[in-house]
Amino acid sequence: MEADKKKPEIQYPCNWEYRIIVSDVDKILSAVEKAAGGMDYTVKPSNVSRNNKYFSINVTIEVPNEVTRDIIYASLVKNEDIKFVL
């Protein structure tokens, strides 16, 4: 069953989508700008929790390689205004 553990092969550059869950949408835009480091990106609203406490947005960034993709992810995860990153 070794084949089941194989990582999918990703062809770079590619558009990578991060789903970000936040409680304050206004604060997320500056966090995304910082994480993207001047790269072009798009932001699309996704879902709102039933009680309007949490919001999810999709951020798509064209990443040149896995290292850049992981750095952006790490920057988003360590931001205190972000609750969760998928």
N, CA, C and O atoms as a GROMACS GRO file, in nm:
protein
  344
    1MET      N    1   0.080  -0.118   0.000
    1MET     CA    2   0.000   0.000   0.000
    1MET      C    3   0.085   0.127   0.000
    1MET      O    4   0.036   0.234   0.035
    2GLU      N    5   0.209   0.117  -0.038
    2GLU     CA    6   0.299   0.231  -0.043
    2GLU      C    7   0.248   0.339  -0.138
    2GLU      O    8   0.270   0.457  -0.114
    3ALA      N    9   0.181   0.300  -0.245
    3ALA     CA   10   0.131   0.396  -0.343
    3ALA      C   11   0.025   0.487  -0.282
    3ALA      O   12   0.010   0.601  -0.327
    4ASP      N   13  -0.047   0.441  -0.182
    4ASP     CA   14  -0.150   0.523  -0.118
    4ASP      C   15  -0.090   0.642  -0.043
    4ASP      O   16  -0.158   0.744  -0.025
    5LYS      N   17   0.035   0.632   0.000
    5LYS     CA   18   0.100   0.738   0.076
    5LYS      C   19   0.176   0.836  -0.012
    5LYS      O   20   0.234   0.931   0.040
    6LYS      N   21   0.176   0.815  -0.140
    6LYS     CA   22   0.250   0.900  -0.232
    6LYS      C   23   0.184   1.038  -0.241
    6LYS      O   24   0.063   1.048  -0.257
    7LYS      N   25   0.267   1.144  -0.231
    7LYS     CA   26   0.216   1.280  -0.243
    7LYS      C   27   0.175   1.305  -0.388
    7LYS      O   28   0.239   1.256  -0.481
    8PRO      N   29   0.069   1.382  -0.407
    8PRO     CA   30   0.031   1.415  -0.545
    8PRO      C   31   0.138   1.503  -0.608
    8PRO      O   32   0.199   1.586  -0.540
    9GLU      N   33   0.160   1.485  -0.735
    9GLU     CA   34   0.258   1.566  -0.805
    9GLU      C   35   0.193   1.696  -0.848
    9GLU      O   36   0.089   1.695  -0.915
   10ILE      N   37   0.254   1.807  -0.811
   10ILE     CA   38   0.201   1.939  -0.844
   10ILE      C   39   0.295   2.004  -0.944
   10ILE      O   40   0.416   2.010  -0.922
   11GLN      N   41   0.239   2.054  -1.051
   11GLN     CA   42   0.318   2.121  -1.154
   11GLN      C   43   0.321   2.271  -1.123
   11GLN      O   44   0.216   2.335  -1.115
   12TYR      N   45   0.440   2.325  -1.105
   12TYR     CA   46   0.458   2.468  -1.076
   12TYR      C   47   0.505   2.540  -1.199
   12TYR      O   48   0.571   2.480  -1.284
   13PRO      N   49   0.473   2.668  -1.212
   13PRO     CA   50   0.386   2.748  -1.127
   13PRO      C   51   0.242   2.704  -1.143
   13PRO      O   52   0.202   2.650  -1.246
   14CYS      N   53   0.163   2.729  -1.037
   14CYS     CA   54   0.021   2.694  -1.040
   14CYS      C   55  -0.057   2.788  -0.951
   14CYS      O   56  -0.001   2.853  -0.862
   15ASN      N   57  -0.186   2.794  -0.974
   15ASN     CA   58  -0.273   2.871  -0.885
   15ASN      C   59  -0.304   2.783  -0.764
   15ASN      O   60  -0.350   2.670  -0.779
   16TRP      N   61  -0.280   2.837  -0.645
   16TRP     CA   62  -0.305   2.763  -0.523
   16TRP      C   63  -0.410   2.838  -0.443
   16TRP      O   64  -0.401   2.959  -0.425
   17GLU      N   65  -0.511   2.764  -0.396
   17GLU     CA   66  -0.618   2.827  -0.322
   17GLU      C   67  -0.606   2.796  -0.174
   17GLU      O   68  -0.593   2.681  -0.133
   18TYR      N   69  -0.609   2.902  -0.095
   18TYR     CA   70  -0.610   2.891   0.050
   18TYR      C   71  -0.750   2.929   0.097
   18TYR      O   72  -0.798   3.037   0.063
   19ARG      N   73  -0.814   2.844   0.175
   19ARG     CA   74  -0.942   2.879   0.236
   19ARG      C   75  -0.909   2.926   0.377
   19ARG      O   76  -0.849   2.853   0.456
   20ILE      N   77  -0.949   3.047   0.408
   20ILE     CA   78  -0.913   3.110   0.534
   20ILE      C   79  -1.041   3.140   0.612
   20ILE      O   80  -1.137   3.194   0.557
   21ILE      N   81  -1.041   3.103   0.739
   21ILE     CA   82  -1.156   3.127   0.826
   21ILE      C   83  -1.117   3.234   0.928
   21ILE      O   84  -1.016   3.221   0.997
   22VAL      N   85  -1.200   3.338   0.934
   22VAL     CA   86  -1.170   3.453   1.020
   22VAL      C   87  -1.297   3.495   1.093
   22VAL      O   88  -1.408   3.454   1.058
   23SER      N   89  -1.279   3.579   1.196
   23SER     CA   90  -1.395   3.637   1.262
   23SER      C   91  -1.411   3.784   1.224
   23SER      O   92  -1.517   3.842   1.248
   24ASP      N   93  -1.308   3.844   1.166
   24ASP     CA   94  -1.314   3.985   1.125
   24ASP      C   95  -1.260   3.998   0.982
   24ASP      O   96  -1.139   3.992   0.960
   25VAL      N   97  -1.350   4.014   0.888
   25VAL     CA   98  -1.311   4.018   0.746
   25VAL      C   99  -1.219   4.135   0.716
   25VAL      O  100  -1.128   4.122   0.633
   26ASP      N  101  -1.240   4.249   0.781
   26ASP     CA  102  -1.158   4.367   0.753
   26ASP      C  103  -1.010   4.343   0.782
   26ASP      O  104  -0.924   4.392   0.710
   27LYS      N  105  -0.981   4.269   0.887
   27LYS     CA  106  -0.841   4.243   0.924
   27LYS      C  107  -0.773   4.143   0.831
   27LYS      O  108  -0.650   4.143   0.821
   28ILE      N  109  -0.849   4.061   0.765
   28ILE     CA  110  -0.789   3.955   0.684
   28ILE      C  111  -0.719   4.010   0.560
   28ILE      O  112  -0.619   3.953   0.517
   29LEU      N  113  -0.768   4.118   0.504
   29LEU     CA  114  -0.708   4.169   0.382
   29LEU      C  115  -0.563   4.212   0.402
   29LEU      O  116  -0.479   4.189   0.315
   30SER      N  117  -0.533   4.275   0.514
   30SER     CA  118  -0.394   4.313   0.540
   30SER      C  119  -0.307   4.190   0.566
   30SER      O  120  -0.190   4.188   0.528
   31ALA      N  121  -0.364   4.088   0.629
   31ALA     CA  122  -0.289   3.964   0.653
   31ALA      C  123  -0.258   3.893   0.522
   31ALA      O  124  -0.148   3.841   0.504
   32VAL      N  125  -0.353   3.892   0.430
   32VAL     CA  126  -0.331   3.830   0.299
   32VAL      C  127  -0.227   3.908   0.220
   32VAL      O  128  -0.140   3.848   0.157
   33GLU      N  129  -0.236   4.039   0.223
   33GLU     CA  130  -0.138   4.123   0.152
   33GLU      C  131   0.003   4.097   0.203
   33GLU      O  132   0.097   4.085   0.124
   34LYS      N  133   0.018   4.087   0.332
   34LYS     CA  134   0.149   4.060   0.392
   34LYS      C  135   0.200   3.921   0.352
   34LYS      O  136   0.316   3.906   0.314
   35ALA      N  137   0.113   3.821   0.360
   35ALA     CA  138   0.152   3.684   0.327
   35ALA      C  139   0.187   3.669   0.179
   35ALA      O  140   0.280   3.595   0.144
   36ALA      N  141   0.114   3.738   0.094
   36ALA     CA  142   0.137   3.728  -0.051
   36ALA      C  143   0.264   3.798  -0.094
   36ALA      O  144   0.316   3.770  -0.202
   37GLY      N  145   0.316   3.887  -0.013
   37GLY     CA  146   0.444   3.951  -0.041
   37GLY      C  147   0.451   4.019  -0.177
   37GLY      O  148   0.552   4.007  -0.246
   38GLY      N  149   0.347   4.089  -0.216
   38GLY     CA  150   0.348   4.160  -0.343
   38GLY      C  151   0.305   4.078  -0.462
   38GLY      O  152   0.296   4.130  -0.573
   39MET      N  153   0.278   3.950  -0.442
   39MET     CA  154   0.231   3.865  -0.552
   39MET      C  155   0.084   3.898  -0.581
   39MET      O  156   0.012   3.943  -0.492
   40ASP      N  157   0.041   3.876  -0.705
   40ASP     CA  158  -0.098   3.897  -0.740
   40ASP      C  159  -0.183   3.787  -0.677
   40ASP      O  160  -0.143   3.671  -0.672
   41TYR      N  161  -0.301   3.824  -0.630
   41TYR     CA  162  -0.392   3.727  -0.572
   41TYR      C  163  -0.535   3.774  -0.592
   41TYR      O  164  -0.561   3.891  -0.619
   42THR      N  165  -0.628   3.681  -0.577
   42THR     CA  166  -0.770   3.714  -0.580
   42THR      C  167  -0.833   3.666  -0.450
   42THR      O  168  -0.792   3.565  -0.393
   43VAL      N  169  -0.932   3.739  -0.405
   43VAL     CA  170  -1.004   3.706  -0.283
   43VAL      C  171  -1.152   3.692  -0.319
   43VAL      O  172  -1.210   3.781  -0.381
   44LYS      N  173  -1.211   3.580  -0.278
   44LYS     CA  174  -1.354   3.558  -0.301
   44LYS      C  175  -1.418   3.517  -0.169
   44LYS      O  176  -1.367   3.430  -0.099
   45PRO      N  177  -1.531   3.579  -0.136
   45PRO     CA  178  -1.602   3.533  -0.016
   45PRO      C  179  -1.653   3.392  -0.037
   45PRO      O  180  -1.683   3.353  -0.150
   46SER      N  181  -1.662   3.315   0.070
   46SER     CA  182  -1.707   3.178   0.058
   46SER      C  183  -1.832   3.155   0.143
   46SER      O  184  -1.944   3.161   0.092
   47ASN      N  185  -1.814   3.130   0.272
   47ASN     CA  186  -1.927   3.098   0.359
   47ASN      C  187  -1.929   3.187   0.482
   47ASN      O  188  -1.828   3.248   0.518
   48VAL      N  189  -2.045   3.193   0.545
   48VAL     CA  190  -2.063   3.262   0.672
   48VAL      C  191  -2.126   3.163   0.768
   48VAL      O  192  -2.218   3.090   0.731
   49SER      N  193  -2.076   3.161   0.891
   49SER     CA  194  -2.134   3.067   0.989
   49SER      C  195  -2.278   3.107   1.021
   49SER      O  196  -2.319   3.221   0.997
   50ARG      N  197  -2.350   3.014   1.074
   50ARG     CA  198  -2.492   3.034   1.102
   50ARG      C  199  -2.517   3.156   1.192
   50ARG      O  200  -2.615   3.228   1.174
   51ASN      N  201  -2.428   3.177   1.288
   51ASN     CA  202  -2.446   3.289   1.381
   51ASN      C  203  -2.367   3.414   1.339
   51ASN      O  204  -2.354   3.509   1.416
   52ASN      N  205  -2.314   3.414   1.216
   52ASN     CA  206  -2.236   3.526   1.161
   52ASN      C  207  -2.110   3.559   1.242
   52ASN      O  208  -2.062   3.672   1.239
   53LYS      N  209  -2.058   3.461   1.312
   53LYS     CA  210  -1.937   3.483   1.392
   53LYS      C  211  -1.810   3.458   1.310
   53LYS      O  212  -1.708   3.524   1.331
   54TYR      N  213  -1.816   3.363   1.217
   54TYR     CA  214  -1.699   3.329   1.137
   54TYR      C  215  -1.730   3.342   0.988
   54TYR      O  216  -1.842   3.316   0.943
   55PHE      N  217  -1.628   3.382   0.914
   55PHE     CA  218  -1.640   3.399   0.771
   55PHE      C  219  -1.527   3.322   0.704
   55PHE      O  220  -1.416   3.317   0.757
   56SER      N  221  -1.554   3.262   0.591
   56SER     CA  222  -1.446   3.199   0.516
   56SER      C  223  -1.431   3.270   0.383
   56SER      O  224  -1.529   3.310   0.319
   57ILE      N  225  -1.307   3.285   0.344
   57ILE     CA  226  -1.276   3.344   0.215
   57ILE      C  227  -1.177   3.252   0.143
   57ILE      O  228  -1.102   3.178   0.206
   58ASN      N  229  -1.180   3.258   0.012
   58ASN     CA  230  -1.084   3.183  -0.068
   58ASN      C  231  -0.986   3.282  -0.129
   58ASN      O  232  -1.026   3.381  -0.192
   59VAL      N  233  -0.859   3.255  -0.109
   59VAL     CA  234  -0.753   3.339  -0.165
   59VAL      C  235  -0.676   3.253  -0.264
   59VAL      O  236  -0.626   3.146  -0.229
   60THR      N  237  -0.668   3.299  -0.387
   60THR     CA  238  -0.595   3.226  -0.491
   60THR      C  239  -0.471   3.306  -0.528
   60THR      O  240  -0.479   3.424  -0.562
   61ILE      N  241  -0.355   3.239  -0.522
   61ILE     CA  242  -0.226   3.301  -0.554
   61ILE      C  243  -0.153   3.209  -0.650
   61ILE      O  244  -0.150   3.087  -0.630
   62GLU      N  245  -0.093   3.266  -0.754
   62GLU     CA  246  -0.009   3.184  -0.841
   62GLU      C  247   0.127   3.170  -0.773
   62GLU      O  248   0.201   3.267  -0.758
   63VAL      N  249   0.157   3.047  -0.732
   63VAL     CA  250   0.282   3.020  -0.662
   63VAL      C  251   0.383   2.958  -0.758
   63VAL      O  252   0.348   2.870  -0.837
   64PRO      N  253   0.509   3.002  -0.751
   64PRO     CA  254   0.609   2.950  -0.843
   64PRO      C  255   0.666   2.815  -0.803
   64PRO      O  256   0.717   2.741  -0.887
   65ASN      N  257   0.656   2.781  -0.672
   65ASN     CA  258   0.714   2.656  -0.624
   65ASN      C  259   0.658   2.619  -0.487
   65ASN      O  260   0.585   2.697  -0.426
   66GLU      N  261   0.693   2.500  -0.441
   66GLU     CA  262   0.641   2.450  -0.314
   66GLU      C  263   0.689   2.533  -0.195
   66GLU      O  264   0.615   2.554  -0.100
   67VAL      N  265   0.813   2.579  -0.201
   67VAL     CA  266   0.868   2.658  -0.090
   67VAL      C  267   0.786   2.786  -0.071
   67VAL      O  268   0.749   2.819   0.042
   68THR      N  269   0.757   2.856  -0.179
   68THR     CA  270   0.677   2.978  -0.171
   68THR      C  271   0.537   2.946  -0.119
   68THR      O  272   0.485   3.018  -0.034
   69ARG      N  273   0.478   2.839  -0.170
   69ARG     CA  274   0.346   2.798  -0.124
   69ARG      C  275   0.344   2.774   0.027
   69ARG      O  276   0.252   2.818   0.096
   70ASP      N  277   0.446   2.705   0.077
   70ASP     CA  278   0.454   2.675   0.220
   70ASP      C  279   0.481   2.800   0.304
   70ASP      O  280   0.430   2.810   0.416
   71ILE      N  281   0.561   2.893   0.253
   71ILE     CA  282   0.589   3.018   0.325
   71ILE      C  283   0.462   3.101   0.340
   71ILE      O  284   0.435   3.156   0.446
   72ILE      N  285   0.384   3.109   0.233
   72ILE     CA  286   0.257   3.183   0.240
   72ILE      C  287   0.164   3.118   0.342
   72ILE      O  288   0.104   3.186   0.425
   73TYR      N  289   0.153   2.986   0.337
   73TYR     CA  290   0.069   2.912   0.432
   73TYR      C  291   0.114   2.941   0.577
   73TYR      O  292   0.031   2.971   0.662
   74ALA      N  293   0.244   2.933   0.603
   74ALA     CA  294   0.296   2.956   0.737
   74ALA      C  295   0.267   3.098   0.784
   74ALA      O  296   0.233   3.120   0.901
   75SER      N  297   0.279   3.194   0.695
   75SER     CA  298   0.250   3.333   0.730
   75SER      C  299   0.102   3.350   0.766
   75SER      O  300   0.070   3.421   0.861
   76LEU      N  301   0.015   3.287   0.692
   76LEU     CA  302  -0.127   3.295   0.722
   76LEU      C  303  -0.161   3.228   0.854
   76LEU      O  304  -0.237   3.283   0.934
   77VAL      N  305  -0.105   3.111   0.878
   77VAL     CA  306  -0.134   3.034   1.000
   77VAL      C  307  -0.090   3.109   1.125
   77VAL      O  308  -0.159   3.104   1.227
   78LYS      N  309   0.022   3.177   1.120
   78LYS     CA  310   0.072   3.243   1.241
   78LYS      C  311   0.005   3.377   1.269
   78LYS      O  312   0.030   3.437   1.374
   79ASN      N  313  -0.080   3.425   1.180
   79ASN     CA  314  -0.151   3.550   1.201
   79ASN      C  315  -0.262   3.529   1.304
   79ASN      O  316  -0.346   3.440   1.288
   80GLU      N  317  -0.262   3.609   1.409
   80GLU     CA  318  -0.358   3.590   1.519
   80GLU      C  319  -0.503   3.622   1.480
   80GLU      O  320  -0.595   3.580   1.550
   81ASP      N  321  -0.524   3.696   1.372
   81ASP     CA  322  -0.660   3.727   1.328
   81ASP      C  323  -0.724   3.614   1.247
   81ASP      O  324  -0.844   3.616   1.222
   82ILE      N  325  -0.643   3.517   1.208
   82ILE     CA  326  -0.692   3.404   1.128
   82ILE      C  327  -0.718   3.287   1.221
   82ILE      O  328  -0.633   3.249   1.301
   83LYS      N  329  -0.836   3.230   1.209
   83LYS     CA  330  -0.873   3.116   1.295
   83LYS      C  331  -0.825   2.984   1.238
   83LYS      O  332  -0.784   2.895   1.313
   84PHE      N  333  -0.830   2.970   1.105
   84PHE     CA  334  -0.795   2.842   1.043
   84PHE      C  335  -0.760   2.863   0.897
   84PHE      O  336  -0.818   2.950   0.831
   85VAL      N  337  -0.664   2.784   0.844
   85VAL     CA  338  -0.626   2.790   0.703
   85VAL      C  339  -0.630   2.648   0.646
   85VAL      O  340  -0.571   2.555   0.702
   86LEU      N  341  -0.698   2.632   0.536
   86LEU     CA  342  -0.704   2.502   0.466
   86LEU      C  343  -0.633   2.516   0.335
   86LEU      O  344  -0.624   2.420   0.259
   0.00000   0.00000   0.00000
